[in-house]
Amino acid sequence: MRWKLGTAAYKRVPSRDAAMDPDLETPDPAAEKTPDGGGGGAGAGAGPSWRRSLPHVCVATVTSFLFGYHTGVVNEPLESISADLGFAGNTLAEGLVVSICLGGAFVGCLFSGSVADGIGRRRAFQLSTLPMIVGAALSALTNSLEGMLFGRLLVGAGMGLGPPVASLYITEVSPPSVRGMYGSFVQIATCLGILFSLLVGTPVKDIDRWWRVCFWVSAVPAVLQAIAMEFCVESPQWLYKCGRTNEAEMQFEKLLGPLHVKSAMAELSRSERGDDGESVKFSELFYGRHFNVVFIGTTLFALQQLSGINSVFYFSSTVFRSVGVPSSLANICMGIANLLGSIIAMLLMDKLGRKMLLVGSFFFMAFSMGLQAIGANRHLGSASVYLSVGGILL
């Protein structure tokens, strides 16, 4: 048998392997009428309750919130930071303060997969918070450019390590019916982090050395996540791969309810048997059908980044001020626009599908960048400002 998640229940679909998969039997019909302990009184026939896994998913997305926060934290305060630390007017130093985070993130993401597989998802989360806490403290306390750069580099390492683990963890602990929606929480948390950093940075012009407070604020959610992870479940997939089957069953019971443990373990067992039957070498990622997957996935990410969106989040205050637009107002509008896009994606993810959303979003990005290109024509007068700013927000 193979399992298909329907709107009302896990349904049995006949297959040629029915006689070979005795573990994939349906739950007892009598048991399907028993209320699910996951809340809301949903029966097993209605599928696993989303309420059980939601707290664990929310804790995991804190790392994405921190990623967004550290992406925008130097946007508004950059001018004050450069003045206080003695490199005002040095555009190279200002660029390094912004971009060195990405260098640290590059190093962190190189090791995120091996760390998550080696020590587990929960410990990987906790490990990722350590450089973000230390780096934020160094950035807040430093009186030199070198100290700021080192602190930002450490923060970047945590930013690179945490979010990939978050995406993996959320996929592994989410019920199939809401997996797409929960996956979009990563982007929503990132947008909230960016928006929050822009709000926190607003008083920087009025309060002396407020930029130090901006860095201290980021340490709070990192500490809270490190503590909260002690109370979250470990990934059942990781436990199963480590041979800790009983613990995997216990985690599934916490996530899905006792009535869905058997079916979840059977599906996991079948998935692992399929993985074991075909080992893939690292070199095979660069040719054949595996290359197609890697190429498409990385190209989608690259095209998104090449749109220049990160530069917008890093330097929007400077850009908006240069055209006479109040930076604080424009930054808030930008953060809200980014958040709204993510919320729309969350609501449509499991209805329209991933491909349609990708095609639509990239088309809309192309249209928006076209408006900015037209706005670069100074002969349009004040209309060029509206086109440029409007294109950025879109």
Solvent accessible surface area in square Angstrom, and as a share of the most:
residue,aa,sasa,rsa
1,M,32,0.14
2,R,117,0.43
3,W,31,0.11
4,K,120,0.51
5,L,58,0.29
6,G,21,0.20
7,T,145,0.84
8,A,62,0.48
9,A,22,0.17
10,Y,41,0.16
11,K,100,0.42
12,R,109,0.40
13,V,30,0.17
14,P,113,0.71
15,S,38,0.25
16,R,237,0.86
17,D,70,0.36
18,A,36,0.28
19,A,99,0.77
20,M,149,0.67
21,D,16,0.08
22,P,94,0.59
23,D,88,0.46
24,L,2,0.01
25,E,74,0.33
26,T,39,0.22
27,P,33,0.21
28,D,86,0.45
29,P,97,0.61
30,A,69,0.53
31,A,29,0.22
32,E,59,0.27
33,K,173,0.73
34,T,62,0.36
35,P,94,0.59
36,D,5,0.03
37,G,56,0.54
38,G,9,0.08
39,G,30,0.28
40,G,68,0.65
41,G,56,0.54
42,A,31,0.24
43,G,19,0.19
44,A,6,0.04
45,G,19,0.18
46,A,64,0.50
47,G,5,0.05
48,P,11,0.07
49,S,6,0.04
50,W,106,0.37
51,R,111,0.41
52,R,54,0.20
53,S,0,0.00
54,L,50,0.25
55,P,77,0.48
56,H,24,0.11
57,V,0,0.00
58,C,62,0.37
59,V,29,0.16
60,A,0,0.00
61,T,14,0.08
62,V,38,0.22
63,T,1,0.00
64,S,1,0.00
65,F,44,0.18
66,L,0,0.00
67,F,61,0.25
68,G,0,0.00
69,Y,2,0.01
70,H,1,0.01
71,T,6,0.03
72,G,1,0.01
73,V,2,0.01
74,V,0,0.00
75,N,5,0.02
76,E,9,0.04
77,P,1,0.01
78,L,10,0.05
79,E,96,0.43
80,S,25,0.16
81,I,0,0.00
82,S,2,0.01
83,A,63,0.49
84,D,59,0.31
85,L,19,0.09
86,G,67,0.64
87,F,13,0.05
88,A,69,0.53
89,G,70,0.67
90,N,71,0.36
91,T,107,0.62
92,L,133,0.66
93,A,4,0.03
94,E,35,0.16
95,G,24,0.23
96,L,73,0.36
97,V,0,0.00
98,V,2,0.01
99,S,50,0.32
100,I,40,0.20
101,C,1,0.01
102,L,69,0.34
103,G,36,0.34
104,G,1,0.01
105,A,13,0.10
106,F,128,0.53
107,V,78,0.45
108,G,7,0.06
109,C,57,0.34
110,L,111,0.55
111,F,116,0.48
112,S,7,0.04
113,G,41,0.39
114,S,75,0.48
115,V,32,0.18
116,A,1,0.01
117,D,86,0.44
118,G,56,0.53
119,I,79,0.40
120,G,0,0.00
121,R,5,0.02
122,R,40,0.15
123,R,100,0.37
124,A,0,0.00
125,F,0,0.00
126,Q,33,0.15
127,L,76,0.38
128,S,0,0.00
129,T,2,0.01
130,L,104,0.52
131,P,25,0.16
132,M,1,0.01
133,I,44,0.22
134,V,64,0.37
135,G,0,0.00
136,A,0,0.00
137,A,25,0.19
138,L,65,0.32
139,S,0,0.00
140,A,1,0.01
141,L,112,0.56
142,T,17,0.10
143,N,121,0.62
144,S,45,0.29
145,L,38,0.19
146,E,121,0.54
147,G,23,0.22
148,M,0,0.00
149,L,31,0.15
150,F,111,0.46
151,G,0,0.00
152,R,1,0.00
153,L,67,0.33
154,L,44,0.22
155,V,1,0.00
156,G,0,0.00
157,A,29,0.23
158,G,0,0.00
159,M,2,0.01
160,G,5,0.05
161,L,16,0.08
162,G,0,0.00
163,P,22,0.14
164,P,55,0.35
165,V,2,0.01
166,A,0,0.00
167,S,54,0.35
168,L,67,0.34
169,Y,0,0.00
170,I,1,0.01
171,T,68,0.39
172,E,19,0.08
173,V,3,0.02
174,S,4,0.03
175,P,1,0.00
176,P,54,0.34
177,S,64,0.41
178,V,20,0.12
179,R,87,0.32
180,G,7,0.06
181,M,56,0.25
182,Y,1,0.00
183,G,35,0.34
184,S,8,0.05
185,F,39,0.16
186,V,27,0.15
187,Q,81,0.36
188,I,22,0.11
189,A,10,0.08
190,T,21,0.12
191,C,0,0.00
192,L,76,0.38
193,G,0,0.00
194,I,6,0.03
195,L,23,0.11
196,F,82,0.34
197,S,4,0.02
198,L,7,0.03
199,L,90,0.45
200,V,20,0.12
201,G,0,0.00
202,T,59,0.34
203,P,39,0.24
204,V,7,0.04
205,K,99,0.42
206,D,127,0.66
207,I,82,0.42
208,D,118,0.61
209,R,119,0.43
210,W,56,0.20
211,W,0,0.00
212,R,37,0.13
213,V,57,0.32
214,C,1,0.01
215,F,3,0.01
216,W,108,0.38
217,V,38,0.22
218,S,2,0.01
219,A,13,0.10
220,V,88,0.51
221,P,25,0.16
222,A,0,0.00
223,V,61,0.35
224,L,107,0.53
225,Q,1,0.00
226,A,25,0.20
227,I,100,0.51
228,A,33,0.25
229,M,0,0.00
230,E,88,0.39
231,F,165,0.69
232,C,14,0.08
233,V,5,0.03
234,E,16,0.07
235,S,0,0.00
236,P,0,0.00
237,Q,41,0.18
238,W,22,0.08
239,L,3,0.01
240,Y,54,0.20
241,K,127,0.54
242,C,64,0.38
243,G,60,0.58
244,R,98,0.36
245,T,55,0.32
246,N,114,0.58
247,E,67,0.30
248,A,0,0.00
249,E,66,0.29
250,M,109,0.49
251,Q,21,0.09
252,F,14,0.06
253,E,81,0.36
254,K,107,0.45
255,L,1,0.00
256,L,11,0.05
257,G,0,0.00
258,P,71,0.44
259,L,47,0.23
260,H,5,0.02
261,V,22,0.13
262,K,134,0.57
263,S,13,0.08
264,A,16,0.13
265,M,22,0.10
266,A,8,0.06
267,E,66,0.30
268,L,10,0.05
269,S,22,0.15
270,R,68,0.25
271,S,55,0.35
272,E,22,0.10
273,R,121,0.44
274,G,51,0.49
275,D,82,0.42
276,D,115,0.60
277,G,69,0.66
278,E,90,0.40
279,S,100,0.64
280,V,68,0.39
281,K,144,0.61
282,F,152,0.63
283,S,61,0.40
284,E,39,0.17
285,L,58,0.29
286,F,122,0.51
287,Y,130,0.50
288,G,49,0.47
289,R,148,0.54
290,H,40,0.18
291,F,76,0.32
292,N,84,0.43
293,V,109,0.63
294,V,48,0.28
295,F,110,0.46
296,I,103,0.52
297,G,29,0.28
298,T,78,0.45
299,T,43,0.25
300,L,56,0.28
301,F,143,0.60
302,A,46,0.36
303,L,90,0.45
304,Q,69,0.31
305,Q,77,0.34
306,L,140,0.69
307,S,30,0.19
308,G,27,0.26
309,I,54,0.27
310,N,45,0.23
311,S,63,0.41
312,V,29,0.17
313,F,11,0.05
314,Y,10,0.04
315,F,68,0.28
316,S,3,0.02
317,S,0,0.00
318,T,75,0.44
319,V,70,0.40
320,F,1,0.00
321,R,87,0.32
322,S,87,0.56
323,V,52,0.30
324,G,66,0.63
325,V,30,0.17
326,P,85,0.54
327,S,10,0.07
328,S,46,0.30
329,L,111,0.55
330,A,7,0.06
331,N,3,0.01
332,I,39,0.20
333,C,53,0.32
334,M,7,0.03
335,G,0,0.00
336,I,77,0.39
337,A,33,0.26
338,N,37,0.19
339,L,27,0.13
340,L,97,0.48
341,G,40,0.39
342,S,7,0.05
343,I,58,0.29
344,I,97,0.49
345,A,31,0.24
346,M,35,0.15
347,L,102,0.51
348,L,57,0.28
349,M,35,0.15
350,D,72,0.37
351,K,164,0.70
352,L,84,0.42
353,G,25,0.24
354,R,124,0.45
355,K,160,0.68
356,M,118,0.53
357,L,38,0.19
358,L,70,0.35
359,V,94,0.54
360,G,38,0.37
361,S,51,0.33
362,F,50,0.21
363,F,150,0.62
364,F,96,0.40
365,M,53,0.24
366,A,64,0.50
367,F,108,0.45
368,S,5,0.03
369,M,83,0.37
370,G,31,0.30
371,L,37,0.18
372,Q,60,0.27
373,A,72,0.55
374,I,98,0.50
375,G,0,0.00
376,A,70,0.54
377,N,67,0.35
378,R,170,0.62
379,H,177,0.79
380,L,72,0.36
381,G,43,0.41
382,S,81,0.53
383,A,45,0.35
384,S,3,0.02
385,V,41,0.23
386,Y,165,0.63
387,L,48,0.24
388,S,33,0.22
389,V,24,0.14
390,G,24,0.23
391,G,2,0.02
392,I,35,0.18
393,L,58,0.29
394,L,102,0.51
